[in-house]
Amino acid sequence: MPLSPTGAKILASHKNGIVTGHPAALDRLEGDRLIRRANGVRVMTEAGRQALKAWQDEHGKPPQDTAPGLLPKLPPKPHEAVITAARRPDQLVAGRDDEAYHRGETWFRTPTLKVVNAAGYADVRPASCRAGTRTWEESGASLYLTEAGREYARQRGSVNVRRRRVVIVQCGDKKAEPSWETYHYRDVIPAGQLYIGQYHRSLRQAADALTDVSLIRILSALHGIVTLAQPLPPYNVRLGDERAVTAEKAALHTAALGTDDADVIFLGAHSYADLLRVSVPHLFTPLSGGIGEHRGLCKRASEDSDLREAWWEEAAKLFDRHHPQP
């Protein structure tokens, strides 16, 4: 089917292959297989590139609007949901399963989440759906912003939002003993308080300086990737043990965390990093040398904002290298 002037204008205004425009026009381009959906955004296909080139060879470059690719504004509540999520470090469009609901903070009902999801501005992660037969719509589970959602927030909310910055740290051998008086749990301890060795504490110190606490995770040799709040019983397992976490299990956790849409830094030993890199090829591992060198680098990172930003720049480069735009 020949490319229309409107379609040519939309394709020509692409940004690194990502195509935006009026939903009806995008639907027609997708129906003609000139664009496709990928990771929550619409991107130009090879057929689309060829159609645009043929159109330009015949007609020249299509005229561009003064604001090319301006995304149409959502209704008030979905608009608020996207902008609110863009201002959260974890970029969560909070549903009933988020702590915001229980704390009386801003959260959004399922009809609003459906509109945001249908627009391609947020999507569900594998772990967001509760076990059983209920869908995420029925459970009211939260969504996460896509790149298209971030672009909407930049255009329509003037929010300077970028990919999430996730830090994963290695667990530790030395663990605290459960105590009701200290942790308000009888047999378990929140993961963020479980590991008390000096090496792990140095990793956490750097992680706390590198990103928001909501984006810090611990890679447990037994349990895989866990949140800081996840209660865990003390255990004695190391990588390579029969009960140790596998790369396959870790891959399920990285998918749930959404590392395919985040810059990721890992702090810890290379054996743990190798386990993660199977599913996170863009993983940045700034620590080198022995434990003493690791602790020294972590101390520097906790004190030096320039070093921290340099690490994130390298993490972003690795992400772009492993996720090239079409």
C-alpha positions as CSV (number, residue, x, y, z in Angstrom):
1,M,0.0,0.0,0.0
2,P,1.4,3.4,-0.9
3,L,2.6,5.6,1.9
4,S,0.4,8.6,2.6
5,P,1.8,12.1,3.2
6,T,0.7,11.8,6.9
7,G,2.4,8.5,7.2
8,A,5.6,9.8,5.6
9,K,5.6,12.7,8.0
10,I,5.3,10.4,11.0
11,L,8.0,8.0,9.8
12,A,10.3,10.9,8.9
13,S,10.0,12.4,12.4
14,H,11.2,9.2,14.1
15,K,13.6,9.4,17.0
16,N,16.2,6.6,16.9
17,G,13.6,4.5,15.2
18,I,10.9,5.2,17.7
19,V,7.7,6.4,16.0
20,T,5.1,8.7,17.6
21,G,2.0,10.4,16.4
22,H,-1.8,10.2,16.3
23,P,-3.0,6.8,17.5
24,A,-5.2,6.2,14.4
25,A,-2.4,7.0,12.0
26,L,0.0,4.8,14.0
27,D,-2.6,2.0,13.9
28,R,-2.7,2.3,10.1
29,L,1.1,2.2,9.8
30,E,1.1,-0.9,12.0
31,G,-1.6,-2.5,10.0
32,D,0.6,-2.0,6.9
33,R,3.5,-3.5,8.8
34,L,5.5,-0.3,8.4
35,I,5.9,-0.1,12.2
36,R,5.7,-2.6,15.0
37,R,5.4,-2.7,18.8
38,A,8.5,-3.4,20.8
39,N,9.0,-2.9,24.6
40,G,6.0,-0.7,24.9
41,V,6.8,1.6,21.9
42,R,6.3,1.6,18.2
43,V,9.4,1.3,16.0
44,M,9.9,1.5,12.3
45,T,10.3,-1.8,10.5
46,E,12.6,-2.4,7.5
47,A,9.6,-2.2,5.3
48,G,8.8,1.1,6.8
49,R,12.3,2.4,6.1
50,Q,12.0,1.3,2.5
51,A,8.6,2.8,2.1
52,L,9.8,6.2,3.5
53,K,12.9,6.2,1.2
54,A,10.7,5.5,-1.8
55,W,8.3,8.3,-0.8
56,Q,11.2,10.7,-0.3
57,D,12.8,9.7,-3.6
58,E,9.5,10.7,-5.3
59,H,8.3,13.6,-3.3
60,G,11.3,14.9,-1.3
61,K,11.4,15.2,2.5
62,P,7.9,15.7,4.0
63,P,7.2,19.0,5.8
64,Q,7.5,18.7,9.6
65,D,5.3,20.3,12.2
66,T,6.8,22.9,14.6
67,A,6.6,20.2,17.3
68,P,7.3,16.9,15.4
69,G,6.1,13.8,17.1
70,L,4.1,15.6,19.8
71,L,2.2,12.9,21.7
72,P,-1.6,13.5,22.2
73,K,-2.5,14.4,25.7
74,L,-4.2,11.8,27.8
75,P,-7.4,12.3,29.8
76,P,-6.7,14.0,33.2
77,K,-6.4,10.9,35.4
78,P,-4.2,8.8,33.1
79,H,-2.1,11.9,32.4
80,E,-1.6,12.3,36.2
81,A,-0.7,8.6,36.5
82,V,2.1,8.9,33.9
83,I,3.5,12.1,35.3
84,T,3.4,10.8,38.8
85,A,5.2,7.6,37.8
86,A,7.9,9.6,36.0
87,R,8.6,11.5,39.2
88,R,9.1,8.3,41.2
89,P,12.6,6.8,41.1
90,D,11.1,3.3,40.5
91,Q,8.8,4.7,37.7
92,L,5.9,2.7,39.1
93,V,2.3,3.6,38.1
94,A,1.0,2.6,41.5
95,G,-2.0,0.3,41.7
96,R,-3.6,-1.4,44.8
97,D,-0.6,-3.6,45.3
98,D,1.8,-0.7,45.9
99,E,2.8,0.6,49.4
100,A,1.3,4.0,48.3
101,Y,-2.2,2.5,48.6
102,H,-1.6,1.3,52.2
103,R,0.1,4.6,53.2
104,G,-2.8,6.7,51.8
105,E,-0.5,8.2,49.1
106,T,-1.3,8.6,45.4
107,W,-2.4,5.4,43.6
108,F,-4.5,4.7,40.6
109,R,-7.5,2.5,39.9
110,T,-7.7,-0.2,37.3
111,P,-9.6,1.8,34.7
112,T,-6.8,4.4,34.7
113,L,-4.2,1.7,34.5
114,K,-5.9,0.2,31.5
115,V,-5.9,3.6,29.6
116,V,-2.2,4.1,30.3
117,N,-1.4,0.5,29.3
118,A,-3.5,0.7,26.1
119,A,-1.6,3.9,25.1
120,G,1.7,2.0,25.4
121,Y,3.0,4.2,28.2
122,A,3.2,1.5,30.9
123,D,3.3,-2.3,31.0
124,V,3.1,-5.1,33.5
125,R,6.2,-7.0,34.7
126,P,6.0,-10.8,35.1
127,A,5.9,-10.7,38.9
128,S,3.2,-8.0,39.0
129,C,0.4,-10.6,38.3
130,R,-0.7,-12.5,41.3
131,A,-0.5,-16.3,41.2
132,G,-3.7,-18.0,40.1
133,T,-6.2,-17.2,37.4
134,R,-6.6,-13.5,38.0
135,T,-5.3,-11.1,35.4
136,W,-3.4,-7.9,36.3
137,E,-6.5,-5.9,35.5
138,E,-8.5,-8.0,38.0
139,S,-5.8,-7.7,40.7
140,G,-5.2,-4.0,40.3
141,A,-1.5,-4.6,40.0
142,S,0.9,-1.7,39.4
143,L,2.5,-1.0,36.0
144,Y,5.9,0.3,35.0
145,L,6.6,3.2,32.6
146,T,7.9,2.3,29.2
147,E,10.2,4.4,27.1
148,A,7.1,5.8,25.4
149,G,5.8,6.7,28.8
150,R,9.0,8.5,29.7
151,E,8.8,10.4,26.4
152,Y,5.2,11.4,27.2
153,A,6.3,12.7,30.6
154,R,9.1,14.7,29.0
155,Q,6.8,16.2,26.4
156,R,3.6,16.7,28.4
157,G,4.9,17.1,31.9
158,S,8.3,18.6,31.4
159,V,9.7,15.8,33.6
160,N,13.4,15.2,33.0
161,V,13.1,11.4,33.3
162,R,15.6,8.8,32.2
163,R,15.9,5.0,32.5
164,R,15.8,3.6,36.0
165,R,19.2,3.2,37.7
166,V,19.2,-0.2,39.4
167,V,21.9,-1.4,41.8
168,I,22.3,-5.1,42.7
169,V,24.7,-6.0,45.5
170,Q,26.1,-9.4,46.6
171,C,24.8,-11.0,49.8
172,G,27.2,-11.8,52.6
173,D,28.4,-14.8,54.7
174,K,28.0,-13.1,58.1
175,K,24.3,-12.8,59.0
176,A,22.4,-11.5,61.9
177,E,20.3,-13.7,64.3
178,P,16.6,-13.3,64.3
179,S,15.3,-11.2,67.2
180,W,11.7,-10.0,67.8
181,E,13.0,-7.1,69.9
182,T,15.3,-5.9,67.1
183,Y,13.5,-6.8,63.8
184,H,9.9,-7.6,64.9
185,Y,10.2,-11.0,63.3
186,R,10.7,-14.3,65.1
187,D,12.5,-16.5,62.6
188,V,13.4,-14.2,59.7
189,I,15.0,-10.8,59.1
190,P,14.5,-8.3,56.3
191,A,17.1,-8.9,53.7
192,G,18.4,-5.3,54.0
193,Q,19.3,-6.0,57.7
194,L,20.3,-9.7,57.4
195,Y,23.8,-9.3,56.1
196,I,26.1,-7.7,58.7
197,G,29.6,-8.4,57.4
198,Q,32.0,-5.5,56.6
199,Y,32.2,-6.4,52.9
200,H,28.5,-6.4,52.4
201,R,28.1,-3.2,54.4
202,S,30.6,-1.5,52.1
203,L,28.6,-2.6,49.1
204,R,25.4,-1.3,50.6
205,Q,27.0,2.0,51.5
206,A,28.0,2.6,47.8
207,A,24.6,1.4,46.6
208,D,22.8,3.8,48.9
209,A,24.8,6.7,47.4
210,L,24.3,5.4,43.8
211,T,20.5,5.2,43.6
212,D,17.2,5.4,45.4
213,V,16.6,2.7,48.0
214,S,13.6,1.5,46.0
215,L,16.0,0.5,43.2
216,I,18.5,-1.5,45.3
217,R,18.3,-5.3,45.3
218,I,20.4,-8.0,46.9
219,L,21.6,-11.1,45.0
220,S,21.3,-14.0,47.5
221,A,23.2,-17.2,46.9
222,L,20.1,-19.1,47.9
223,H,17.1,-17.0,47.1
224,G,18.2,-15.0,44.1
225,I,17.3,-11.3,43.7
226,V,15.4,-10.0,46.7
227,T,14.2,-6.6,47.9
228,L,15.6,-5.1,51.0
229,A,12.3,-5.6,52.8
230,Q,11.9,-9.3,51.9
231,P,12.0,-11.4,55.1
232,L,14.6,-14.2,55.0
233,P,15.7,-16.8,57.5
234,P,19.5,-17.1,58.1
235,Y,21.1,-19.7,55.8
236,N,24.5,-21.1,54.9
237,V,24.6,-21.5,51.1
238,R,27.3,-20.4,48.6
239,L,27.3,-20.3,44.8
240,G,28.0,-23.7,43.4
241,D,26.2,-25.5,46.3
242,E,23.4,-27.9,45.4
243,R,20.8,-25.5,46.8
244,A,22.3,-22.4,45.3
245,V,20.4,-20.1,42.9
246,T,20.9,-20.8,39.2
247,A,21.2,-18.5,36.3
248,E,17.8,-19.6,35.1
249,K,16.1,-18.6,38.4
250,A,18.0,-15.3,38.4
251,A,16.7,-14.6,34.9
252,L,13.1,-14.9,36.2
253,H,14.0,-12.3,38.8
254,T,15.7,-9.9,36.4
255,A,12.7,-10.1,34.1
256,A,10.4,-9.2,37.0
257,L,12.7,-6.4,38.0
258,G,12.7,-5.1,34.4
259,T,16.4,-4.9,33.9
260,D,15.8,-4.9,30.1
261,D,14.6,-1.3,30.6
262,A,17.2,-0.1,33.2
263,D,20.8,0.8,33.6
264,V,22.2,-1.8,36.0
265,I,25.3,-1.7,38.2
266,F,26.4,-4.8,40.2
267,L,28.6,-4.6,43.2
268,G,30.2,-7.8,44.3
269,A,32.3,-10.7,43.2
270,H,32.7,-11.7,39.6
271,S,31.2,-15.2,40.2
272,Y,27.9,-13.4,41.2
273,A,28.2,-11.0,38.3
274,D,28.6,-13.9,35.8
275,L,25.4,-15.4,37.1
276,L,23.5,-12.2,36.4
277,R,25.2,-11.4,33.1
278,V,23.4,-14.4,31.5
279,S,20.1,-12.4,31.6
280,V,21.6,-8.8,32.0
281,P,24.2,-8.6,29.2
282,H,24.5,-4.8,29.8
283,L,25.5,-5.3,33.5
284,F,28.2,-2.8,34.6
285,T,30.6,-4.2,37.2
286,P,32.9,-1.4,38.3
287,L,34.7,-3.3,41.1
288,S,38.1,-5.0,40.4
289,G,40.8,-6.6,42.4
290,G,40.3,-8.2,45.8
291,I,38.0,-7.5,48.7
292,G,40.2,-4.7,50.0
293,E,40.1,-3.0,46.6
294,H,36.4,-3.5,46.4
295,R,35.8,-1.8,49.7
296,G,38.1,1.0,48.8
297,L,36.2,1.7,45.5
298,C,32.9,1.5,47.4
299,K,34.1,4.1,49.9
300,R,35.2,6.4,47.1
301,A,31.9,6.0,45.3
302,S,30.0,6.8,48.5
303,E,31.9,10.0,48.8
304,D,32.6,11.1,45.2
305,S,29.6,12.2,43.1
306,D,31.8,12.5,40.0
307,L,32.8,8.8,40.3
308,R,29.2,7.8,40.7
309,E,28.1,9.7,37.7
310,A,31.0,8.2,35.7
311,W,29.8,4.7,36.6
312,W,26.3,5.5,35.5
313,E,27.6,6.9,32.2
314,E,29.4,3.6,31.6
315,A,26.3,1.6,32.5
316,A,24.2,3.7,30.1
317,K,26.8,3.0,27.3
318,L,26.6,-0.7,27.9
319,F,22.8,-0.6,27.8
320,D,22.9,1.3,24.5
321,R,25.4,-1.1,23.1
322,H,23.3,-4.2,23.9
323,H,20.0,-2.6,23.0
324,P,20.6,-0.7,19.7
325,Q,17.8,1.3,18.3
326,P,16.3,-0.1,15.1
